Amino acid sequence: MIIEVLLNLIKGLLNIVFGWINLPSLPTEITDSIEGFLFLIFSNLQLLGFFIPPFVIFTAVPLLIIAVNFERVYKLTMWILRKIPFFNMN
């Protein structure tokens, strides 16, 4: 009951903040394609979980994304560190 009230409150606040944005709906072909893709992923997740534990998947995927984009992550980190005057980095 309390959770339902909190969720309704959050929904109302989001509606107040973002209610003025009027986005058109997507064509049915696109929504059907997205729903089909998500269905394939989540229906086969149990099969993947049979070979690899879900904990490994949820840990390895973010690490894989960081490893593939290491140069961008490094540049972003250094940009943030340069903005902090305490470190005095040039």
C-alpha positions in Angstrom: 0.0 0.0 0.0 2.8 2.4 0.9 4.8 1.5 -2.1 1.8 2.1 -4.4 1.3 5.5 -2.9 5.0 6.4 -3.4 4.9 5.2 -7.0 1.8 7.2 -7.7 3.4 10.3 -6.1 6.5 9.8 -8.3 4.4 9.3 -11.4 2.5 12.5 -10.6 5.7 14.5 -10.1 7.1 13.2 -13.3 3.9 14.1 -15.1 4.2 17.6 -13.7 7.8 18.0 -14.7 7.7 16.3 -18.1 4.0 16.5 -18.9 4.4 19.4 -21.3 6.5 17.4 -23.7 4.3 16.0 -26.4 6.1 13.2 -28.3 4.5 11.4 -31.3 4.0 7.7 -31.0 6.3 5.3 -32.8 5.1 3.5 -35.9 3.8 0.0 -35.1 6.6 -1.7 -37.2 9.3 -0.2 -35.0 7.5 -1.1 -31.7 6.9 -4.7 -33.0 10.5 -5.0 -33.9 11.7 -3.8 -30.5 9.2 -6.0 -28.7 10.3 -9.0 -30.8 14.0 -8.3 -30.1 13.4 -8.0 -26.3 11.3 -11.2 -26.3 14.2 -13.1 -28.0 16.7 -11.7 -25.4 14.6 -12.4 -22.3 13.3 -15.8 -23.5 16.9 -17.0 -24.1 18.3 -15.6 -20.9 17.6 -18.8 -19.0 19.5 -20.8 -21.6 22.5 -18.4 -21.2 22.1 -18.7 -17.4 22.5 -22.5 -17.8 26.0 -22.1 -19.1 27.1 -18.8 -17.4 25.8 -17.6 -14.0 23.8 -14.4 -14.2 26.2 -12.7 -11.7 29.1 -13.2 -14.2 27.0 -11.7 -17.0 26.0 -8.6 -15.0 29.6 -8.1 -13.9 31.3 -8.8 -17.2 29.2 -6.7 -19.5 30.0 -3.3 -17.9 33.7 -4.3 -17.7 33.6 -5.3 -21.4 32.0 -2.0 -22.4 34.7 -0.1 -20.4 37.5 -2.3 -22.0 36.2 -1.7 -25.5 35.9 2.1 -24.9 39.0 2.4 -22.7 40.4 5.4 -24.6 37.2 7.4 -24.3 36.8 6.5 -20.6 40.4 7.5 -19.9 39.9 10.9 -21.7 36.7 11.5 -19.8 38.3 10.7 -16.5 41.3 12.9 -17.2 39.0 15.8 -18.3 37.1 15.5 -15.0 40.3 15.4 -13.0 41.7 18.5 -14.8 38.5 20.4 -13.8 39.3 19.9 -10.1 41.7 22.6 -9.0 42.9 20.7 -6.0 44.8 18.2 -8.2 46.6 20.9 -10.2 46.8 18.8 -13.3 47.8 20.3 -16.7 
